Amino acid sequence: MKSRKFGNVGTYLILGVLFLIVLFPVYYGLVGSFMGERDTNSFPPALWPKNGLHPENYSNALGIIPLGNQYLTSVLQTLAITLGQLITSALAAYAFVFLNLRWRAFWFGVFLSTMMIPFESIIIPNYLLISQWGLKDTIAGLALPFLATGFGTFLLRQSFLSFPMELRDAARVDGAGHFRFLFSILLPLSRPSLAALGIWSALSAWNMYFWPLLATEDPRHQTIQIGISQLQTSDSDSPGMVLAGVMLALFPTLLLVIFGQRFIVRGLTAGAVK
């Protein structure tokens, strides 16, 4: 019993140390965003503002480049991609589970094989397509190539496979069609998986850099990830100001992970046990 108690203490100590290691970049980003150049350029690095707080780092970051417009663009892009992936993944997963398709397993394998195609290999056709359609510098151009995902379909399919078929048969006897069963019964009971997919899609969309860099030219229509990189090359380059921009981009994803962690765990394990 005593050895087990010491083992638990050791486990918590190791987890505590790992927690501090993971949390340190967030802490330094937050503290560094209020530091002046004397603190950020000091050696050894300062872990707390020793020469006063500098909240003007945030206002300077918002004034040098249109971070307000870029923030709004990132939010709209993230919402469009997340909503698109939830809709397409739910419909595709429903078809692979509840519809009598010929060679269903084969087509599902073909569908999953798209996950092995690097995005860089199709970025030129996508760029030419949105250019021809006049979608550069638009939310549609930023979101269009990412409205469907093989991972989302796989995740929801695994969740739908654990759904009791007796309820599906009962709904069919009650006269429920495919769309009524999907939206009134199946999706409400699959909320953990939908939440996990939504959080994953939102995090991926928010942190995109390469595609928004190609699909936008006007700084007002670029995303906040591009704006942060522009802060590093501005005439008023300041480490504290750059960290202020980083924290502005980090807050939404940090809150999403903190409040959505339980949905991620439940959603990813929803289809593990039938």
C-alpha positions, 0 to 999 in steps of 0.5 A: 500500500505504501509503495503504491502511495509513493508511486502515485505521488511520483506520477503526479510530480512527473505530470506536474513537471510536464504541465509546467514545461508545456505551459511555459511558452504560453506564460512567456508569451503573455508576460513577454507581450507586456515587456519593453525592448530592454527586458526582451533583449536582456541576457539572461532573458527576463521572466517578468517585466522588470522595467515596467509594463508596456500594454502599448505593445497591443495597440502598436500591433493593431496600428501597424498592420490591419490586425482587426480586419485580419482577425475577423477574416480568420474568424470567418474562415474558421467558421466556414471551414468548420461548418463545411466539414461538419456538414460534408463529413456527417452526410458522407459518414451517414451514407457509408453506414446506413445506405446500401451502397455497392462496394461500400468498403471499397469506396470508403477506402478510396475516400480515406486514401485522399488523406495520404495526398499532401496538400502541397501536391494539389495547391497549384490546381486549387490556386488556379481554380480560385483565380479563374473564379475570381475568389482571391481575397475572399472568404470563399477562396480561403475556405473552398479547398477545405470544406470536406475532409477524409478524417472527419468522415472516418471519425463520424463513421466510427461513431455511427457504427456504434449506434444501435440499429434497433433505433434506426429500425424503430425510426423507419417503422415510425415513418422517419426518412433519411434526413429526419433520422439524421438530424432528429435522432442520429446527430443529437446523439452523436454530439461528442463526436461532432464537437471533437470534429468541430474543435479539430477543424477549427484549430486546423483552420485557424492555424493555416498559413501557407494557403492564406498567404497564396489566396490573399494579396490585400493585407486587409483580407489576410489572416492573423497568422500572416499578420504576425509574420508581418510584424516581425519585418515591420519598421517598428520591429519589437519582440514585445509587440510580436508577442502581443500579436501572438497572444491575440492569435493564441487566445481563441485556440487556447480557450477552445482547447480548455473548454472543449477538452472533454468533448475531444476525449469523448468524441475520439473514443465514442466509436472505440467500443460497441 
